[in-house]
Amino acid sequence: MLEKIIGIVVQFVITGALGYAVASAKAYRDKLKKKEENEQLQNSALLTLLQAQLTNIYFEYAEKQEISDYIYKNWLNMFKIYKALGGNDYIDELKHKMDSWKIVKTGILLDK
């Protein structure tokens, strides 16, 4: 009789522990999924902001086809991040056009 009671208690504890483990695993999986969705949304927002900024800078200097070295360097850094986030070839075309522009040395950047 005592063995039967112990067996039932052990089964109850094991079932409860397994239920808790499954619920915890599901909650963790849901949390990771939500985190991934948030990261994708943030990346998409960042991509859009970068594209807008890259485009704005391009058209600000397009008429003269010359740009200050520090602004161009910042543009290239944003371009690199934009491409790493999966940015499209629209900005590639702007970069291709900028490659022929005059880069005005300002003395702000140290040549190394």
N, C-alpha and C positions, 0 to 999 in steps of 0.2 A: 504494500500500500504506500509506504514511504517512498519507494522507488518510483512509483507511478506519479506521485505528487512532484517529486524532484524532476522527473522527465517532463511533466507538463510545464513546470516553472522554467526549466531550461529552454524548452521550445518557445515559450512565451517571450523570454528574454532575447533569444536568437531572432525570432520574428520581428520583435520591436527594433532590435539593432539593425537588422537588414532594411526594415522600412525606413528607419532614420537615415541610413547610409544612402539609400536610393533617393529619398527626398532631398538630402544634402547635395548629392551629385546632380540632380535635376536643377536645383536652385543655382548651383555653381555654373552649370552649362548655360542656363538662362542669363546669368550675370555676364558671362563671357560673350554671349551672343549680343547682348545689349551694348556692351563695351565696344565690340567690333562695329556695330551699326553706328554708334556715336563717333567712332574714329573715322568711318567712311564719310559720314556727314560733315565732320570737321575738315577732312581732306578736300571734299568737294567745295566747301565754302572757301577754303584757302586757295584752291585752284582758281575759283572765280575771281577772288580779290587780286590774285597775282596777274591773271589775264587782263583785268581792268587796268591795273597799275602799269603793266608793261605796254599796253596799248596807249594809255594816256601819255606816258613818257615818249614813246615813239612819235606820236603826232605833235607833241609839243616841239620837237626838234626836227621834224621831217622837212619842213620848208627850207631851212638853212643847210640841212644835211651835215651838221656838225654838232658835237655833244661834248660836254666837259668830261674829262677822264674819270673823275670820281662818280659822276652820275652814270656813265657807261659801265663802270665796274659794278656798281650796285644793280644796274639793269641786268648785267650778265649773271650776277649771283641769283637774282630773282628768276631769271630764265632757267638756270640750272635746277632750282627747286621746282619750278613749274613743270619741267620735263620729267623730273623724278616722280612727281605726283601723277604723271600720265597725261600731261597737257598735249593738246592737239597741234597740228602742223600750221595752224594760222599764225601763231607766234614765231614759228620757224621762218616763215616768209618775211616777217618784220625783221628778224635777226639777219637774214640773208641780205636784205636791203641796207641795214645798218652797217654791215661789214665794209661797205664802200665809203662810209662817212668819215669825215675828218674828226679825229679825237683831239680835243684841245687840252693841252697840258696846263694844269692849274698850279702845280706845285703843292697841292694838298696831299697827293699820294706820293709816297717816297718810292723812287725807282730802286728796285732790289735786283 
